[in-house]
């Protein structure tokens, strides 16, 4: 029984230490959130793990993740009507992978291929072969 109590307490402490906290960093004049930051940890040890930015109408403008204080993973941007606008791929604060640009109708019209921050290939899907 004592082991279970210690295990439960340790699990609760770990979950509390790892929980993510949401902060509205800026608001639009209409009162709706503009920038929402997600932090993991407490006090001065807290680190930003995600950021969401919103249009004045409340629609998501973009969402992106951080690792060790820099961009990491896929960042997704949207038109004001909610349609995907473009995606970016990041690895440790450097553009890496394929970025996609979307037309307002949702179709991909361009690919940008990055390797360690360097653009290595661009594919224009609007041109026919």
N, C-alpha and C positions, 0 to 999 in steps of 0.2 A: 504494500500500500504506500509506503514512504517513497519507493522508487517512482510509482505512478504520479505522485504529487510533485516530486522534483522534476520529472519529465514534463508534466503539464505546465509547471511554472517556467521551465526553460523554453518550452515551445511558445508560450505566451510572450515571453520577453523577446525572443527572436522575431516573432511576427510583428511586435510593436516596433522593434528597431528597424525592421525592413519595410514597414508600411510606407505607402506613398501618400503625400499630402498635397492637396490642390489649393493653389493660391491665385486669386484674381489680381494680376499685376497691373492691369489698366482696364478702364471701362470707356465705352463710347459715351458721347453726350446724352444719349437716350437711356443710359443706365445699364445697357446690356454689356456683358464682358467683351473686351477686345483681345486681351492677352491673358491666357491662363497658363500658369507654370505648375508643373508637377515635380515635387521634391521628395527625395528619399532620405531618411535619416532625420536627426534633430539638431537644432541649434546651428553652430558653426560647422558641424560635421555634415550638414545636409548638402546634397548635390542635386542639380537639376537633371531629371531623367526624361522629361517630355515637355513639349510646348505646343499649345494650340492657340491659333489666332483666328478671330471671328470678324466677319463683315458686320456693319451696323445693323443689318436685318437679323442677325443671330446665326446666319449660315456659316459653317466652318470654312475658313479661308485656307488654312494649312495646318498640318500636324506633323511633328517631327520628334525624333528621339535623340537622346544624348547618352554617351558613355564616357566616363572619365572627363566630363566637362566639355566634350566636343560632339559634333554631329556624328551620328552612327546609325546605320540602318536606312530604311526607306523613308523619305519625306514625301508627303503627298499634298498637293495644292489643288484647290477647287475654284471653279468659276462661281460667281455670286449666286447662280441658280442651283448650285450643288453638284454640277457635272464635274468630273475630274478634269483638271487643267494640265498638270504635269506631275511626274514623279522623279525624284532624284535618289540616287543610291550613294551612301556615304560609308566610309570605313575609317574609323579613328580620326575624324575631322577632315578627311580628304575625299573628294569625289572619286568613286570607284564603282564600276558596274555600268549598267545601262540606265540612262534617263529616257523617259518617254514624254513627248509632248502630245496633247490631245486637242482636237478641234472641239468647238462648242457642241457638236453633235455626238461627242464621245469617242470618235474614231482616232486612232493613233496616226499622226501625220509625220512624226519625226522621231528618230532614235539617235541618242548621243552616247557613244561608248567611251567610258573613261577607264584608265588604268593608273592608279596611284596619282590622281589629280591631273592627268594629262589626257586631253581629248585625242583618241586614237582613230575614231571612225564616226562618221555621220551618215545616217540613212534617211533620205527624204522619201517618204512613202507616197507623196503626192505625184511623183514622176512615174510614168509607166515605162516599162522597158521595151 
